[in-house]
Amino acid sequence: MQSGNITTISASSGSALYRIAQDGTVQQHIGWRDLSSPANEGPCIGLTVSGEGDVYKLQSNGYISHLRTAAGERGADWDLIDTNPDSMTIAATFAHIYQLHRQTGHVYKYSGQGTTWDFIGGTPETVAIVADIASGDKEEKVYKLHQGGSIWKWKGEGTDWDQIDNNPETKLIAAFDDKVYQMHNSGAIWVYKDDTSQWVNLDSSPDAIQISVGKAGLYQLHKEHTIWKYLGEGEGWKEIISSDSTVVEISVGDFVYARKEAGEVIKYLDENWVPLI
């Protein structure tokens, strides 16, 4: 598979890295091994990895599958865990996977058995969900974004959610390690800490187009292709890749990965960028 055929990347909580190719196949970075099932029912449009390393894919027809084994040079065994055509997004915590349905905005948690999912709430205004990959069984942390910009946190059981913000400027959200982040249409980045229940502004650059967070930290991508790392409260941000990089996507797990316009994936290691081939 040529590097130019890559459309998105997904990093796990460990060193494993997965990506979706232009033809909808799933690949793992071991020489970019093809993990597609021989009975592939449709192209992959979503990919998520739990904190335990479990890989899940969402296909264009709504099918959700769990990677059971990646034995062999090509192909892999996937267990089908849902076949609902309304599935539009998947997200994983440390040990569980969630899905969002289109139109109804309903959110479901996988029961762990067969194709059974438990309804945990949601309204038609829901347009996105994110899950804290660092959160475990004691307190599952799942968040949803509404069309009007409000952000909601699931209480961890039942179907009740707590509203934690309501700003029409909110463009996207991300979560990790008991914190939820939001980026505004203006490029401003904010963090919400559970222990204080307050939002704190981290940056206000109008050039920001994406944020990604994981064990390696918080990063933002600017429209001129630069990547910036958050150094901590009072320390600001550090540029770790220049504008000539042509980076169009970032993904953060234990490490930071970036995808260039031509499809090449690079990894940030010891303050240097290393191509993954």
N, C-alpha and C positions, 0 to 999 in steps of 0.2 A: 504494500500500500504506500503510495507516494505521500510525502508530508503535506503536499498541497491539498489533499483530500480531507483534511481534518477540519471538523466544524466546531468541536467543543472539547474541553478537558475536564476531568473530575479527579480530585486528589482525595485519598483516604486519610485516616488519622495516622497511619504509619507511612512507610516509604513507598507503598504500592501506588501506582498511577494508572488511570484508565482514561480512554478517550472514545468519542463517537466519531466515526468516519463519515464522509459525505454520503456514502451509500447506506448509512444507518447501521452499520456493523459496530460491535463493541470490541475494542482492542486493549490489551494490557501491555505495559511497558516491560516486556521481556523480549526485546527485538520486535516490539509492537505485535504481539501474538494475537491472532484473530480468535475472539471468544464467542463468535456467533453460533447459534444453534442451527443444525442442519434443517430443522423444521421452523425456521424463522417466519413468524406470521406477519411481519411488518417491520419497517425501519425503526431503530431506536431514536426516541426524541428526548429522553430524560435518563439520567444516570446518577445514582447516589450511592455512597459507601458509608456504612455505619461505623461507629467507633470501634466495634469488635472486628471490623474488616469485612463484613458481609456486603456483597455487591448486589444492587438491584437495578433493573432497567425497566423503563416505560416505553412501550411501542406506540406507534401512531394509531393503532386500533384500540388503544386503552389497555392492552394486556400488560400486566406487571409480573416480572419473573425474578427469582432469586438464584444467584449463581451457586450451584451445589459443588461443582468441582471444575477445575481448569486443567485436568490431566490431558496430556497429548500435545502435539505440535500445533494442531488446528482444531477449532471447535471446542465446545464445552457443554456441560450438562446444566440446564436451567430448570428449576421447578416453577411452574406456573402458579401464581398465588392470587391472581384476579383477572377477570375478563370484562370489566365494565367499560363500555365505550366512552363514558363521561369522564374518565380519569384524565387529568391534564397536568398534574404536578406530583412529584414524589419527593420526600425529604426524610432523613434518618437521624435519630439520636444515637446514643451509644449502643443500644441494643434493639431498637424498634424502628419500624418504617411507617410513615404516614402518607396519605394521598389526599389531594384536593380534586373535587369534581367541578366541572364547568357548569355554568348556568345556576345551579342550586347553591354553589359555594360550600357544599358540605365537606367536612373533613373527617377522615376515617383513620383508625389505628389498626394495624394488622394483628389478628389474634394469635398468630403463630401456628394456626392449624388450617390446612387446606386452602380454601379461598374465602374464609370468613374474616370479615372486617367489622370493627365496632365503631359506630357513629359517635363522634365526640363534639358535635356542634357545627356551626357555620351558617352563614346567610348568603343570599345572592350577591351581596356587595363584596364578598371575599375574592380577591384577585391573586393572592400569593400566600404561600406558607413557607416558613423556614423552621428548622429544628436545630437545637443546640447539641452537636455531636458529642460534647463532653458530658452531657447530662445522662445520668444512669437511671436504674430502676426506682430509686428512692424518690426522685422528682424529675419527671419527664418535662422538658421545657420546649414547648412548641408555640410559635407565634404566627399570627396571620395579619395580612395587610388588606384593608378595605379600599374600595375604589375612591372614596373621599379622602383618603390619607390617614385614617385612624389605624392604630396598631393595637392588637389584642394578644394577651397571653393566656394560654390554656391553664386552668387551675390544676391539671394533673389527673383529674378523674371526672366522670360524668360529662356533661355538655356545657358547662359554664366557663366563660372567658372573662378576664378582667381587662378593661381598656386602660392602656398605659400612655397613649398619646392620641392627638387628633389634629393633625396638621395637613392641610390640603396640598402642601408643597412636597410631601413625602413621595419619593420615587421608587425606592427599593429598601429592603431590610436584610440583615444578616445577623447571625447569633453564634456565640461561642463562650464557654466558660462563665456562665451566669451573667452574661452581658448581651444586650441586643443593640444593634447599630442601625441607623437609618441614614440615607442620603437624600437630600432634597433636590428638586429640579434645578436649584441654583448652584448645586455642587457641594453645599454645606454638609458636613458629616457630624452626627451626634451619637452619643453612647448613653444607654440607660443601664444603671447598675441596680440590681435587685436589693442590695443592702441599704441603699439610700432612696430608692424610688424617684430619682431625679435624672433629667436629661442634661448632659454636659456637651457643649460644642467642642469638637476636636479640630475642625478645619473649616474654612469657608472659601476654598478655591473654586471659581466658576468653571475650571477645566476638568474637574473630576467627572468620570463617566461610569466607574465601577468601583465597588469595594469588595474585598474578600478577607475572611478572617479564619484562623485556625491556630494550632499549637505554635506555629512559627510567628504568629503575631497578626497585626492588622495592616493591610496594604490598600492603596488606592491607585487606580489607573487613570491617567489624564488623556484627554482627546488628542494630544500631540504625541502619544505613545510612551510617555515617561511613567515610571513606577515609583511610588513613594512608600516608605515604611514608617509607621508610627513608632516613635522612640519612647513614648510615655508622657505622663502628665508633666507639663512644664518644659518638655524637651522638644516638642514639635515633630517635624517630619524630615526624613532623609531620602534624597533621590538615590535610587539604586540602579536605575537604567536610564540612559539618555534618550532624547527624542528621535534619534536615528535608528531606534530598535525595531520599529514597525510592529510593536506588540499590540494586539487587539483584545486579549483576554488574559486574566490572571486567575489562578486557583491556588488556594492555600490549605495545606494539611500540616504535617510535621515539617514540610519544606514548602518553598514557594515555586510555583511553576507559571510559565507564561507561554502563550501561543502567538506566533507572528502571523502577519497577513498571508504569507505563503503556506502556512500550516506547520512550520517547524515548531517543536516544543522544546523549551529550554528550562533548566533548573538552576535556582540560586543556591550556590554551595560555597561556603568559606569566602563570601563577598565576591564571588565570581559567577558568571553565567555559563553553564555547561549544556551543550546540545544533547538531546536524548535521541539516539538513533537505534 
